[in-house]
């Protein structure tokens, strides 16, 4: 049986989910908003308590291992909300079973693993979706439109800040958190959606320089990092990330300064239009208040919109907004930043695809 052989028609798109932890709730909630078009048929977790809770909540069939689930599931696509370092081996197993993959960010913790995931999915003829739900935020959609309409003129400077708080007990709650193999640090985990914006909004990065440090948490990876960037367009930029902000999450923001425009999308998670000034007026300027929204969650509200695209793609009605190759762009930039910090030198992009 190959789920990828033809579009899903005449029935709901079937999903299975692997990893019933913290972020899985966003996926379950998103699927529930599309109950007319999608259904969850299986869930899987190695933690019996987490699995039992997910079965009770969803009514889906529970499995203790991915192999067991793949042996019996009728799902068209499998959602991976497991620790990041497990995504490559799990995605490849799913692809070889002929099913599509929806992978949480980051798609992998190693550049070579990300490349392998895309290759395997190509060979199996299945779709690889990488979750980048922040792109669907109304604030960032407005910013993207302004850039595409060239309202900034030439972009000169970009500043991206992620000033959040992850206490030690967050890392202590699961052994894989903060480890190099399964998680990465503040850049790879918490800031990966923001690093995605650097390429998606501004364009290809030419080179990076960086520092990283583990200053306040007992973890393997970094809790704080800074980077300097040069885009191929000539624009310069900075990235500042920490999980040590006292006493709680303070800011997730992007500021763009251009020849004919200035914009700053801030708030705790790029949810507020805080500056919006352009030389030429545009109808979007009247939508600033409407685009801003209140949030208590750094995840935003993009998951349901993201799944709308996934469902439409599997029905043969749309092109994927964020596929494996798109996911590779942010993984490539993350890898370059880590290399720059580790080696103490400027790292040029693109990276070697044979690495």
C-alpha positions as CSV (number, residue, x, y, z in Angstrom):
1,X,0.0,0.0,0.0
2,X,1.4,3.4,-1.0
3,X,-0.4,6.4,0.5
4,X,1.5,8.7,-1.9
5,X,0.2,7.0,-5.1
6,X,-2.8,9.3,-5.6
7,X,-4.6,12.3,-4.0
8,X,-7.0,11.5,-1.1
9,X,-10.6,11.9,-2.4
10,X,-14.0,10.9,-1.2
11,X,-13.0,10.6,2.5
12,X,-11.2,12.3,5.3
13,X,-7.4,12.5,5.2
14,X,-6.1,10.2,7.9
15,X,-3.3,11.1,10.3
16,X,-1.2,9.3,12.9
17,X,0.9,11.0,15.5
18,X,4.2,9.9,17.1
19,X,5.2,11.7,20.3
20,X,2.4,12.7,22.7
21,X,4.3,15.4,24.7
22,X,4.1,19.1,25.0
23,X,3.8,20.3,21.4
24,X,1.5,17.4,20.3
25,X,-1.4,19.4,21.9
26,X,-1.1,22.1,19.2
27,X,-1.3,19.4,16.4
28,X,-4.3,17.7,18.0
29,X,-6.1,21.0,18.4
30,X,-5.3,21.9,14.8
31,X,-6.6,18.6,13.5
32,X,-9.8,19.1,15.5
33,X,-10.5,22.4,13.7
34,X,-10.5,20.4,10.4
35,X,-12.7,17.6,11.7
36,X,-14.7,17.6,8.4
37,X,-11.6,16.9,6.4
38,X,-9.2,15.1,8.7
39,X,-9.1,12.4,11.3
40,X,-6.5,11.1,13.7
41,X,-6.5,7.3,13.6
42,X,-3.4,6.3,15.6
43,X,-1.1,7.7,18.3
44,X,2.3,6.4,19.5
45,X,4.6,7.1,22.4
46,X,7.2,5.1,24.4
47,X,5.8,6.7,27.6
48,X,2.8,4.6,28.7
49,X,1.2,7.4,30.7
50,X,1.5,9.9,27.8
51,X,0.2,7.3,25.4
52,X,-2.8,6.5,27.6
53,X,-3.7,10.1,28.0
54,X,-3.6,10.7,24.2
55,X,-5.7,7.6,23.5
56,X,-8.3,8.9,26.1
57,X,-8.3,12.4,24.6
58,X,-8.5,11.4,20.9
59,X,-10.1,7.9,20.8
60,X,-7.2,7.0,18.4
61,X,-5.6,3.5,18.5
62,X,-2.5,3.5,20.7
63,X,0.9,2.0,19.9
64,X,4.1,1.6,22.0
65,X,6.5,1.7,19.0
66,X,6.6,3.3,15.6
67,X,7.2,-0.1,13.9
68,X,4.1,-1.5,15.5
69,X,2.0,1.5,14.4
70,X,3.4,1.4,10.8
71,X,2.5,-2.3,10.6
72,X,-1.2,-1.6,11.0
73,X,-2.1,2.0,10.5
74,X,-4.3,3.2,7.7
75,X,-2.9,6.8,8.0
76,X,-2.0,8.8,4.9
77,X,0.5,10.9,6.8
78,X,2.4,10.5,10.1
79,X,3.1,13.5,12.3
80,X,6.4,13.5,14.2
81,X,6.3,15.5,17.4
82,X,9.2,13.5,19.0
83,X,12.6,14.9,20.1
84,X,14.2,16.6,17.1
85,X,17.1,14.1,17.0
86,X,14.7,11.3,16.3
87,X,13.0,12.9,13.3
88,X,15.5,11.6,10.7
89,X,15.3,7.9,11.5
90,X,11.5,8.1,12.1
91,X,10.8,10.1,8.9
92,X,12.8,7.6,6.8
93,X,10.9,4.6,8.3
94,X,7.6,6.4,7.6
95,X,8.7,7.3,4.0
96,X,9.7,3.7,3.3
97,X,6.3,2.6,4.4
98,X,4.8,4.8,1.7
99,X,3.3,7.4,3.9
100,X,3.7,11.2,4.0
101,X,5.5,13.0,6.9
102,X,4.6,16.1,8.9
103,X,7.8,16.9,10.9
104,X,7.9,19.4,13.8
105,X,10.8,21.8,13.7
106,X,13.7,21.5,13.4
107,X,13.5,18.7,10.9
108,X,16.8,17.3,12.2
109,X,19.7,18.4,14.4
110,X,22.3,17.6,11.8
111,X,22.7,19.0,8.3
112,X,23.6,15.6,6.9
113,X,20.4,14.0,8.4
114,X,18.2,16.7,6.9
115,X,19.7,16.1,3.5
116,X,19.1,12.3,3.9
117,X,15.4,12.9,4.9
118,X,14.7,14.9,1.7
119,X,16.5,12.3,-0.4
120,X,14.6,9.3,1.1
121,X,11.2,11.1,0.7
122,X,12.0,11.9,-2.9
123,X,12.9,8.2,-3.6
124,X,9.8,7.0,-1.8
125,X,7.6,9.5,-3.7
126,X,6.1,10.9,-0.5
127,X,5.6,14.5,0.8
128,X,7.8,15.8,3.6
129,X,6.1,18.8,5.4
130,X,8.2,20.7,7.9
131,X,6.1,22.7,10.5
132,X,6.7,26.5,10.3
133,X,3.4,27.7,11.6
134,X,4.7,31.2,12.5
135,X,4.8,32.0,8.9
136,X,1.0,32.0,9.0
137,X,0.8,34.7,11.7
138,X,-1.1,37.7,10.4
139,X,1.7,40.0,11.5
140,X,4.3,38.2,9.5
141,X,2.0,37.8,6.5
142,X,1.7,41.6,6.4
143,X,5.5,41.9,6.7
144,X,6.1,39.4,3.9
145,X,3.7,41.3,1.6
146,X,5.4,44.6,2.3
147,X,8.8,43.0,1.4
148,X,7.5,41.4,-1.8
149,X,5.9,44.7,-2.8
150,X,9.3,46.3,-2.3
151,X,7.9,48.9,0.1
152,X,11.1,49.0,2.1
153,X,13.2,49.8,-1.0
154,X,16.6,48.4,-0.3
155,X,16.8,46.7,3.1
156,X,19.8,47.9,5.1
157,X,19.6,46.3,8.6
158,X,17.6,43.5,10.3
159,X,17.6,42.8,14.0
160,X,16.0,39.6,15.4
161,X,15.6,39.1,19.2
162,X,14.4,36.1,21.1
163,X,14.4,36.9,24.8
164,X,12.7,34.0,26.6
165,X,12.8,32.1,29.8
166,X,13.3,28.3,30.1
167,X,13.9,27.5,33.8
168,X,16.1,24.5,34.8
169,X,13.1,22.4,35.7
170,X,12.0,22.7,32.0
171,X,15.2,20.9,31.0
172,X,15.1,18.5,33.9
173,X,11.6,17.4,32.9
174,X,12.9,15.3,30.0
175,X,16.4,13.8,29.7
176,X,16.6,14.7,26.0
177,X,16.1,18.4,26.4
178,X,19.2,20.5,25.9
179,X,21.2,17.6,24.6
180,X,23.2,17.9,21.4
181,X,22.0,14.6,20.0
182,X,18.2,15.0,20.5
183,X,17.5,18.7,21.0
184,X,20.2,21.3,20.5
185,X,20.0,24.5,22.4
186,X,18.3,27.9,22.3
187,X,19.1,28.3,18.6
188,X,18.1,24.9,17.4
189,X,15.0,24.5,19.5
190,X,13.3,27.7,20.8
191,X,14.6,30.1,18.1
192,X,14.4,27.9,15.1
193,X,11.1,29.5,13.9
194,X,12.8,32.9,14.1
195,X,15.9,31.8,12.2
196,X,13.5,30.6,9.5
197,X,12.3,34.2,9.1
198,X,15.8,35.3,8.1
199,X,15.7,33.5,4.8
200,X,12.0,33.4,4.3
201,X,11.6,37.1,4.7
202,X,14.9,38.7,3.8
203,X,16.4,36.2,1.3
204,X,19.5,34.1,1.0
205,X,22.2,34.7,3.6
206,X,25.8,35.1,2.3
207,X,27.7,34.5,5.6
208,X,27.5,34.4,9.4
209,X,29.7,34.9,12.4
210,X,28.6,33.9,15.9
211,X,29.2,33.3,19.6
212,X,27.3,30.8,21.8
213,X,27.5,30.1,25.5
214,X,25.9,28.0,28.3
215,X,25.6,30.6,31.0
216,X,22.8,29.7,33.4
217,X,21.5,26.3,32.7
218,X,22.9,22.8,33.3
219,X,22.6,21.5,29.8
220,X,25.0,20.3,27.1
221,X,23.9,22.9,24.4
222,X,23.8,26.7,24.5
223,X,21.2,28.8,26.5
224,X,22.4,32.1,24.9
225,X,23.8,33.0,21.5
226,X,24.5,36.0,19.2
227,X,25.2,36.1,15.5
228,X,26.0,38.6,12.8
229,X,24.7,38.1,9.3
230,X,25.3,39.4,5.8
231,X,22.7,38.7,3.1
232,X,23.5,38.3,-0.6
233,X,21.6,41.5,-1.1
234,X,24.2,43.3,1.0
235,X,21.9,43.8,4.0
236,X,23.4,43.3,7.4
237,X,21.7,41.8,10.5
238,X,22.0,40.6,14.0
239,X,20.4,37.7,16.0
240,X,20.3,37.7,19.8
241,X,18.8,34.7,21.6
242,X,18.6,33.7,25.3
243,X,16.5,31.4,27.4
244,X,17.7,33.2,30.6
245,X,15.4,36.3,30.6
246,X,14.2,37.1,34.1
247,X,11.5,36.4,35.2
248,X,9.5,35.3,32.1
249,X,9.4,35.4,28.3
250,X,9.9,39.0,27.3
251,X,10.3,39.4,23.5
252,X,10.3,37.7,20.1
253,X,10.8,40.4,17.5
254,X,12.1,41.3,14.1
255,X,13.0,44.8,13.1
256,X,13.6,45.8,9.4
257,X,15.2,49.1,8.5
258,X,15.1,50.0,4.8
259,X,15.5,52.8,2.3
260,X,11.8,53.7,2.3
261,X,10.4,51.9,5.3
262,X,10.8,50.8,8.9
263,X,8.9,48.0,10.6
264,X,9.1,46.2,13.9
265,X,7.0,43.1,14.7
266,X,7.4,42.5,18.4
267,X,5.5,41.3,21.5
268,X,6.3,38.0,23.2
269,X,6.2,36.1,19.9
270,X,6.1,38.4,16.8
271,X,2.4,39.1,17.6
272,X,2.3,42.9,17.6
273,X,3.0,45.4,14.9
274,X,5.0,48.0,16.9
275,X,6.4,50.1,14.1
276,X,5.0,50.4,10.6
277,X,6.2,53.4,8.6
278,X,6.6,53.6,4.8
279,X,7.2,56.4,2.3
280,X,4.3,55.2,0.2
281,X,0.8,54.4,1.6
282,X,-0.8,51.0,1.1
283,X,-4.2,49.4,2.0
284,X,-2.3,47.1,4.4
285,X,-1.5,50.1,6.6
286,X,-5.2,50.1,7.8
287,X,-4.9,46.5,9.0
288,X,-2.2,47.0,11.6
289,X,-4.5,46.7,14.6
290,X,-6.4,43.8,13.1
291,X,-3.1,41.9,12.4
292,X,-1.8,42.3,16.0
293,X,-3.2,39.8,18.5
294,X,-2.8,38.9,22.2
295,X,-1.1,35.6,23.0
296,X,-0.1,33.7,26.1
297,X,1.7,31.1,23.9
298,X,5.0,31.4,22.1
299,X,3.6,29.0,19.5
300,X,1.1,31.4,18.1
301,X,-2.1,30.3,16.3
302,X,-0.7,29.1,13.0
303,X,-1.0,25.3,13.3
304,X,-4.6,25.2,12.0
305,X,-3.7,27.3,9.0
306,X,-0.6,25.1,8.4
307,X,-2.8,22.0,8.5
308,X,-5.2,23.5,6.0
309,X,-2.3,23.5,3.5
310,X,-1.2,20.0,4.4
311,X,-4.8,18.6,3.8
312,X,-5.2,20.5,0.6
313,X,-1.8,19.2,-0.7
314,X,-2.8,15.6,0.1
315,X,-6.1,16.1,-1.7
316,X,-4.1,17.3,-4.8
317,X,-5.5,20.8,-4.5
318,X,-2.4,22.9,-3.5
319,X,1.3,23.0,-3.4
320,X,3.1,22.6,-0.1
321,X,3.9,25.9,1.7
322,X,6.8,24.4,3.7
323,X,8.3,21.2,2.3
324,X,11.5,19.4,3.1
325,X,13.6,21.6,0.9
326,X,12.1,24.7,2.5
327,X,12.9,23.2,5.9
328,X,16.5,22.6,4.8
329,X,17.0,26.3,4.4
330,X,16.6,27.1,8.1
331,X,18.5,24.0,9.1
332,X,21.3,25.1,6.8
333,X,21.4,28.5,8.5
334,X,21.3,27.0,11.9
335,X,24.2,24.7,11.1
336,X,26.2,27.6,9.7
337,X,25.6,29.6,12.9
338,X,26.7,26.6,15.1
339,X,29.8,26.1,13.0
340,X,30.7,29.8,13.1
341,X,30.4,29.8,16.9
342,X,32.3,26.5,17.4
343,X,35.2,27.3,15.0
344,X,35.4,31.1,15.7
345,X,35.3,32.1,12.1
346,X,33.0,33.4,9.4
347,X,31.0,30.6,7.7
348,X,29.8,31.1,4.1
349,X,26.6,29.8,2.6
350,X,25.4,27.7,0.9
351,X,26.9,24.7,2.8
352,X,28.2,21.7,0.9
353,X,25.2,19.5,0.0
354,X,27.5,16.4,0.2
355,X,28.3,17.2,3.8
